[in-house]
Amino acid sequence: MKVTINGTMKELTNSSCLSDIVSQFCKQPKNIITEVNGHIITSNDWNHTSIKEGDQIELVAFVGGG
């Protein structure tokens, strides 16, 4: 299935829900905010959010510093 992740087209084979994608592309999921097709998805809903062909996903990491 082809989806867009952070503006780049990706071919996914074993990703049926958002939690699969987060674990595949993010080293520290606790610091991630996700958006699917313009809608913010909370981490509580990652396992229940199905990913479909053509979806646009944004994975945004919060980084601390000063």
Secondary structure, DSSP 8 states (H G I E B T S, - for coil): -EEEETTEEEE-SS--BHHHHHHHH-S-GGGEEEEETTEEE-GGGGGG-B--TT-EEEEEE-----
